[in-house]
Amino acid sequence: MLDSPPGGFGEDGAYVLVRFGGRHFAARVPLHESFHLYLDGEGVLRTNHVLRLWRRTVVRLHYKLVRS
């Protein structure tokens, strides 16, 4: 399980950086993700990926990773 939980500035998470008038400004955005990686019954690597904005789920994805 890989998780980017809610938190304050300076903690793990997603940030936006803006350069304006020769200065830089950074802010932590309220975007939180979780990745659950696992092997299914046939030994295939799979991932459940959930993207939240504040506390609302906005995207839910499922990946199947196979060798090409």
C-alpha positions as CSV (number, residue, x, y, z in Angstrom):
1,M,0.0,0.0,0.0
2,L,1.3,3.4,-1.0
3,D,-0.6,6.4,0.4
4,S,-0.4,10.2,0.2
5,P,-2.6,11.2,3.2
6,P,-3.8,14.7,4.1
7,G,-1.3,16.8,6.0
8,G,0.3,20.1,6.3
9,F,2.8,22.0,4.3
10,G,6.2,20.2,4.2
11,E,4.7,16.8,4.6
12,D,4.4,14.1,1.9
13,G,1.9,15.0,-0.8
14,A,1.3,16.9,-4.0
15,Y,2.5,20.5,-4.4
16,V,2.2,23.3,-6.9
17,L,5.0,25.7,-7.5
18,V,4.5,29.1,-9.2
19,R,7.1,31.6,-10.2
20,F,5.7,35.2,-10.2
21,G,7.7,38.4,-10.4
22,G,11.0,36.7,-9.8
23,R,9.7,35.0,-6.7
24,H,8.6,31.4,-6.1
25,F,5.5,30.3,-4.2
26,A,4.6,26.8,-3.2
27,A,1.4,25.3,-1.9
28,R,0.3,21.8,-0.9
29,V,-2.8,20.9,-2.9
30,P,-5.6,18.8,-1.4
31,L,-5.0,15.9,-3.7
32,H,-4.5,12.5,-2.1
33,E,-3.8,9.1,-3.7
34,S,-3.6,5.5,-2.6
35,F,-2.2,2.6,-4.5
36,H,-2.9,-1.0,-3.4
37,L,-0.5,-3.4,-5.3
38,Y,-1.1,-7.1,-5.1
39,L,-0.8,-10.4,-6.9
40,D,-4.1,-12.0,-8.0
41,G,-4.8,-15.7,-7.8
42,E,-3.0,-16.3,-11.2
43,G,0.2,-14.4,-10.1
44,V,-0.7,-11.3,-12.1
45,L,0.4,-8.0,-10.6
46,R,-2.6,-5.6,-10.2
47,T,-3.1,-2.2,-8.7
48,N,-6.2,-0.4,-7.3
49,H,-5.6,3.4,-7.6
50,V,-7.8,5.9,-5.9
51,L,-7.5,9.7,-6.4
52,R,-9.3,12.0,-3.9
53,L,-9.7,15.8,-3.9
54,W,-10.2,16.9,-0.3
55,R,-12.2,13.9,1.0
56,R,-14.2,13.1,-2.2
57,T,-13.1,10.3,-4.6
58,V,-12.8,11.7,-8.1
59,V,-11.0,8.9,-9.9
60,R,-10.9,5.1,-9.2
61,L,-8.7,3.0,-11.5
62,H,-7.7,-0.6,-11.7
63,Y,-4.4,-1.7,-13.5
64,K,-3.3,-5.1,-14.7
65,L,0.4,-5.2,-15.3
66,V,1.7,-7.9,-17.7
67,R,5.0,-8.4,-19.4
68,S,5.1,-7.2,-23.0
